[in-house]
Amino acid sequence: MQILWLNPLAAVPGVEIDQIWEDMAAANESMQTPMVVFVMALGPLLAVGLLVAVLFTRIPPTVVAVVYLLLLALGPIAYFAASFGPGMGLADTYGIGGAHYSPWARPLYAISVLALAALVGIGIVSVVRRLRRSGSVRHPPSPA
């Protein structure tokens, strides 16, 4: 929705989406809808695949969390890959920059940053637990 509808409307204010698509076709450009849908569907398909794997195997919860967080963290890469062609098509058709004009990609970026932070947190907790189990970390003395 962001790539194929919201961003084009924000990039070319006052022009209806049908007109934008017609102008792009007349300029021999395309929104590359099949490619956009394919790339953006990869993450949800992988998430469903992991869900099925979890239902039929004994994958540890931490591994499941890490994989789901990785999928969320990699979202902006998929978004960039999927939106690059349509953005360039808009830029070539209307003589504008290929940047994002709609603010609605920001929630994806925010979720990805939070997912990365959670991954770092899981990593730190995992290392601390390993060190404590091995006896490498000394606990401070308890106050009397």
Backbone as CSV, one residue per row, in Angstrom:
resi,resn,N_x,N_y,N_z,CA_x,CA_y,CA_z,C_x,C_y,C_z
1,MET,0.827,-1.181,0.000,0.000,0.000,0.000,0.884,1.262,0.000
2,GLN,1.934,1.250,0.824,2.842,2.393,0.890,3.516,2.628,-0.457
3,ILE,4.054,1.568,-1.036,4.839,1.705,-2.264,3.955,2.007,-3.468
4,LEU,2.828,1.322,-3.569,2.007,1.403,-4.781,0.921,2.465,-4.720
5,TRP,0.640,2.993,-3.530,-0.463,3.937,-3.443,-0.115,5.189,-2.641
6,LEU,0.295,5.039,-1.378,0.516,6.215,-0.534,1.674,7.083,-1.013
7,ASN,2.809,6.459,-1.330,3.960,7.246,-1.751,3.723,7.946,-3.092
8,PRO,3.152,7.274,-4.099,2.886,8.009,-5.347,1.951,9.207,-5.146
9,LEU,0.920,9.028,-4.309,0.007,10.149,-4.052,0.715,11.300,-3.341
10,ALA,1.633,10.969,-2.443,2.383,12.017,-1.744,3.429,12.653,-2.656
11,ALA,3.976,11.863,-3.584,5.016,12.374,-4.485,4.444,13.325,-5.522
12,VAL,3.198,13.087,-5.908,2.560,13.915,-6.938,1.230,14.422,-6.368
13,PRO,1.298,15.405,-5.457,0.076,15.869,-4.800,-0.930,16.442,-5.793
14,GLY,-2.190,16.155,-5.516,-3.261,16.677,-6.352,-3.581,15.822,-7.573
15,VAL,-2.835,14.771,-7.797,-3.079,13.889,-8.942,-3.592,12.561,-8.398
16,GLU,-4.683,12.082,-8.985,-5.267,10.809,-8.562,-4.356,9.650,-8.930
17,ILE,-4.471,8.550,-8.190,-3.595,7.404,-8.405,-3.754,6.817,-9.807
18,ASP,-4.965,6.778,-10.323,-5.164,6.262,-11.689,-4.416,7.101,-12.712
19,GLN,-4.438,8.408,-12.518,-3.727,9.302,-13.435,-2.215,9.106,-13.331
20,ILE,-1.725,8.904,-12.113,-0.293,8.660,-11.927,0.120,7.412,-12.690
21,TRP,-0.655,6.348,-12.553,-0.334,5.097,-13.244,-0.404,5.285,-14.763
22,GLU,-1.395,6.048,-15.244,-1.514,6.321,-16.684,-0.335,7.149,-17.179
23,ASP,0.048,8.165,-16.422,1.191,8.996,-16.803,2.475,8.155,-16.857
24,MET,2.623,7.262,-15.899,3.812,6.410,-15.889,3.816,5.474,-17.099
25,ALA,2.669,4.905,-17.411,2.588,4.014,-18.578,2.897,4.788,-19.851
26,ALA,2.398,6.015,-19.963,2.659,6.843,-21.141,4.143,7.196,-21.246
27,ALA,4.831,7.277,-20.112,6.267,7.582,-20.099,7.102,6.304,-20.192
28,ASN,6.435,5.193,-20.449,7.115,3.894,-20.555,7.742,3.474,-19.221
29,GLU,7.096,3.845,-18.131,7.534,3.481,-16.787,6.481,2.578,-16.161
30,SER,6.843,1.961,-15.058,5.929,1.033,-14.410,6.111,1.077,-12.904
31,MET,5.051,0.736,-12.183,5.140,0.603,-10.733,5.674,-0.774,-10.355
32,GLN,5.873,-1.637,-11.323,6.448,-2.970,-11.114,5.704,-3.733,-10.020
33,THR,4.389,-3.721,-10.122,3.529,-4.315,-9.097,3.871,-5.765,-8.767
34,PRO,4.046,-6.652,-9.751,4.354,-8.046,-9.378,5.643,-8.166,-8.549
35,MET,6.664,-7.410,-8.909,7.922,-7.464,-8.169,7.731,-6.912,-6.758
36,VAL,6.999,-5.819,-6.630,6.742,-5.219,-5.314,6.014,-6.219,-4.420
37,VAL,4.963,-6.826,-4.953,4.181,-7.783,-4.167,5.041,-8.994,-3.791
38,PHE,5.838,-9.488,-4.733,6.694,-10.646,-4.457,7.691,-10.338,-3.343
39,VAL,8.407,-9.242,-3.467,9.439,-8.909,-2.465,8.797,-8.653,-1.102
40,MET,7.697,-7.928,-1.076,7.077,-7.610,0.205,6.354,-8.803,0.815
41,ALA,6.057,-9.823,0.035,5.410,-11.027,0.565,6.420,-11.998,1.173
42,LEU,7.697,-11.838,0.875,8.706,-12.772,1.379,8.740,-12.829,2.910
43,GLY,8.727,-11.692,3.564,8.773,-11.658,5.026,7.589,-12.372,5.661
44,PRO,6.358,-12.025,5.283,5.221,-12.745,5.858,5.229,-14.246,5.539
45,LEU,5.666,-14.611,4.342,5.743,-16.039,4.013,6.768,-16.753,4.894
46,LEU,7.909,-16.127,5.121,8.908,-16.707,6.020,8.367,-16.797,7.454
47,ALA,7.619,-15.794,7.875,7.038,-15.806,9.220,6.035,-16.951,9.365
48,VAL,5.215,-17.166,8.357,4.255,-18.272,8.389,5.007,-19.607,8.371
49,GLY,6.060,-19.688,7.554,6.866,-20.901,7.523,7.464,-21.220,8.882
50,LEU,7.946,-20.200,9.576,8.492,-20.403,10.915,7.392,-20.850,11.874
51,LEU,6.221,-20.271,11.751,5.104,-20.666,12.606,4.786,-22.149,12.414
52,VAL,4.741,-22.593,11.173,4.483,-24.010,10.890,5.600,-24.868,11.478
53,ALA,6.838,-24.427,11.308,7.969,-25.180,11.870,7.871,-25.270,13.388
54,VAL,7.457,-24.202,14.022,7.328,-24.183,15.479,6.236,-25.154,15.925
55,LEU,5.164,-25.224,15.162,4.063,-26.108,15.534,4.451,-27.580,15.470
56,PHE,5.383,-27.922,14.584,5.717,-29.329,14.367,7.093,-29.742,14.878
57,THR,7.821,-28.838,15.489,9.148,-29.168,16.020,9.293,-28.577,17.410
58,ARG,10.457,-28.775,17.984,10.737,-28.239,19.324,11.806,-27.153,19.228
59,ILE,11.531,-26.137,18.455,12.468,-25.023,18.341,12.402,-24.223,19.641
60,PRO,13.547,-23.949,20.256,13.536,-23.177,21.509,12.919,-21.787,21.314
61,PRO,12.167,-21.328,22.307,11.508,-20.016,22.198,12.470,-18.874,21.870
62,THR,13.677,-18.933,22.406,14.639,-17.864,22.132,15.003,-17.840,20.648
63,VAL,15.158,-18.995,20.050,15.481,-19.065,18.621,14.321,-18.506,17.798
64,VAL,13.102,-18.853,18.175,11.924,-18.340,17.470,11.890,-16.812,17.577
65,ALA,12.112,-16.289,18.768,12.111,-14.832,18.965,13.186,-14.163,18.117
66,VAL,14.377,-14.743,18.101,15.480,-14.152,17.339,15.143,-14.144,15.843
67,VAL,14.592,-15.234,15.335,14.274,-15.287,13.898,13.184,-14.272,13.553
68,TYR,12.138,-14.191,14.376,11.092,-13.205,14.103,11.631,-11.776,14.199
69,LEU,12.476,-11.513,15.179,13.068,-10.180,15.296,13.963,-9.868,14.100
70,LEU,14.699,-10.866,13.616,15.518,-10.664,12.409,14.643,-10.317,11.202
71,LEU,13.522,-11.010,11.070,12.607,-10.690,9.963,12.142,-9.240,10.048
72,LEU,11.802,-8.805,11.262,11.374,-7.411,11.441,12.520,-6.439,11.175
73,ALA,13.702,-6.787,11.629,14.859,-5.910,11.446,15.240,-5.782,9.976
74,LEU,15.009,-6.817,9.196,15.371,-6.792,7.773,14.282,-6.168,6.898
75,GLY,13.166,-5.792,7.498,12.065,-5.193,6.741,12.465,-4.008,5.871
76,PRO,13.254,-3.051,6.372,13.627,-1.917,5.534,14.458,-2.305,4.307
77,ILE,15.218,-3.387,4.394,15.979,-3.818,3.216,15.024,-4.301,2.134
78,ALA,14.034,-5.094,2.527,13.023,-5.553,1.572,12.236,-4.364,1.024
79,TYR,11.891,-3.440,1.909,11.145,-2.254,1.483,11.946,-1.446,0.455
80,PHE,13.232,-1.265,0.716,14.080,-0.530,-0.227,14.135,-1.248,-1.567
81,ALA,14.345,-2.563,-1.526,14.425,-3.336,-2.766,13.122,-3.257,-3.556
82,ALA,12.003,-3.340,-2.856,10.708,-3.321,-3.529,10.333,-1.932,-4.035
83,SER,10.772,-0.893,-3.350,10.340,0.461,-3.703,11.293,1.189,-4.647
84,PHE,12.477,0.634,-4.864,13.459,1.333,-5.687,12.949,1.563,-7.113
85,GLY,12.487,0.517,-7.767,12.000,0.638,-9.150,10.816,1.580,-9.284
86,PRO,9.766,1.402,-8.448,8.643,2.327,-8.534,9.040,3.775,-8.233
87,GLY,9.951,3.966,-7.291,10.410,5.327,-6.982,11.124,5.960,-8.161
88,MET,11.964,5.170,-8.829,12.665,5.686,-10.013,11.686,5.941,-11.155
89,GLY,10.671,5.085,-11.271,9.646,5.309,-12.298,8.900,6.616,-12.072
90,LEU,8.553,6.883,-10.808,7.911,8.163,-10.474,8.846,9.328,-10.769
91,ALA,10.114,9.163,-10.387,11.090,10.225,-10.605,11.256,10.521,-12.087
92,ASP,11.354,9.490,-12.896,11.532,9.692,-14.334,10.276,10.266,-14.990
93,THR,9.126,9.855,-14.522,7.873,10.341,-15.115,7.607,11.791,-14.779
94,TYR,7.840,12.173,-13.538,7.461,13.509,-13.082,8.637,14.449,-12.850
95,GLY,9.840,14.012,-13.097,10.993,14.885,-12.901,11.203,15.262,-11.448
96,ILE,10.951,14.311,-10.563,11.124,14.552,-9.130,12.230,13.619,-8.619
97,GLY,12.584,13.750,-7.368,13.543,12.830,-6.769,12.879,11.488,-6.493
98,GLY,13.656,10.450,-6.376,13.112,9.122,-6.133,12.928,8.799,-4.665
99,ALA,12.991,9.803,-3.814,12.905,9.586,-2.363,11.479,9.242,-1.947
100,HIS,11.335,8.922,-0.674,10.015,8.655,-0.121,9.354,9.982,0.212
101,TYR,8.134,10.125,-0.237,7.393,11.354,0.024,6.356,11.155,1.118
102,SER,5.867,9.951,1.247,4.877,9.648,2.273,5.589,9.293,3.577
103,PRO,5.056,9.757,4.697,5.698,9.437,5.977,5.387,8.025,6.470
104,TRP,4.596,7.264,5.728,4.120,5.983,6.245,5.137,4.852,6.177
105,ALA,6.352,5.117,5.737,7.413,4.109,5.840,8.065,4.192,7.222
106,ARG,7.875,5.283,7.905,8.519,5.476,9.209,8.149,4.413,10.248
107,PRO,6.884,3.968,10.314,6.584,2.898,11.284,7.417,1.632,11.041
108,LEU,7.655,1.296,9.786,8.499,0.136,9.480,9.905,0.353,10.025
109,TYR,10.450,1.536,9.806,11.788,1.838,10.307,11.825,1.775,11.836
110,ALA,10.805,2.321,12.485,10.756,2.317,13.952,10.678,0.888,14.483
111,ILE,9.837,0.069,13.885,9.722,-1.323,14.318,11.040,-2.056,14.112
112,SER,11.714,-1.773,13.024,12.991,-2.427,12.751,14.054,-2.028,13.758
113,VAL,14.082,-0.765,14.134,15.043,-0.308,15.149,14.740,-0.973,16.484
114,LEU,13.457,-1.067,16.838,13.087,-1.738,18.088,13.463,-3.219,18.038
115,ALA,13.275,-3.853,16.885,13.651,-5.263,16.740,15.159,-5.436,16.897
116,LEU,15.928,-4.535,16.306,17.386,-4.594,16.473,17.783,-4.418,17.936
117,ALA,17.135,-3.484,18.613,17.423,-3.268,20.036,17.087,-4.525,20.837
118,ALA,15.974,-5.160,20.519,15.604,-6.393,21.212,16.614,-7.508,20.932
119,LEU,17.107,-7.578,19.693,18.130,-8.577,19.358,19.407,-8.342,20.160
120,VAL,19.798,-7.089,20.284,20.980,-6.760,21.088,20.726,-7.157,22.539
121,GLY,19.542,-6.858,23.044,19.194,-7.229,24.417,19.242,-8.734,24.629
122,ILE,18.688,-9.490,23.687,18.728,-10.955,23.792,20.174,-11.435,23.766
123,GLY,20.994,-10.833,22.920,22.405,-11.206,22.857,23.129,-10.944,24.165
124,ILE,22.884,-9.790,24.747,23.538,-9.436,26.016,23.095,-10.390,27.121
125,VAL,21.799,-10.640,27.214,21.287,-11.554,28.243,21.882,-12.943,28.052
126,SER,21.980,-13.383,26.828,22.538,-14.710,26.538,23.999,-14.807,26.966
127,VAL,24.776,-13.790,26.655,26.194,-13.785,27.040,26.340,-13.754,28.556
128,VAL,25.576,-12.923,29.224,25.654,-12.823,30.689,25.276,-14.160,31.322
129,ARG,24.232,-14.808,30.825,23.826,-16.110,31.370,24.925,-17.147,31.187
130,ARG,25.547,-17.158,30.009,26.635,-18.107,29.758,27.803,-17.864,30.701
131,LEU,28.136,-16.595,30.871,29.247,-16.260,31.766,28.931,-16.647,33.211
132,ARG,27.714,-16.437,33.629,27.328,-16.798,34.999,27.379,-18.313,35.188
133,ARG,26.913,-19.052,34.178,26.948,-20.516,34.263,28.378,-21.041,34.326
134,SER,29.268,-20.384,33.600,30.654,-20.844,33.585,31.435,-20.358,34.803
135,GLY,30.851,-19.482,35.584,31.520,-18.977,36.779,32.454,-17.821,36.494
136,SER,32.425,-17.275,35.287,33.329,-16.179,34.934,32.878,-14.843,35.491
137,VAL,31.629,-14.746,35.861,31.107,-13.466,36.380,30.961,-13.606,37.876
138,ARG,31.526,-12.688,38.618,31.403,-12.693,40.073,30.251,-11.801,40.466
139,HIS,29.469,-12.300,41.379,28.349,-11.512,41.869,28.845,-10.590,42.966
140,PRO,28.330,-9.364,43.002,28.742,-8.456,44.083,28.253,-9.010,45.428
141,PRO,28.984,-8.701,46.482,28.541,-9.194,47.791,27.196,-8.599,48.171
142,SER,26.429,-9.391,48.852,25.097,-8.936,49.291,25.274,-7.967,50.450
143,PRO,24.467,-6.907,50.484,24.531,-5.998,51.635,24.005,-6.724,52.873
144,ALA,24.623,-6.464,53.992,24.259,-7.154,55.240,23.010,-6.635,55.845
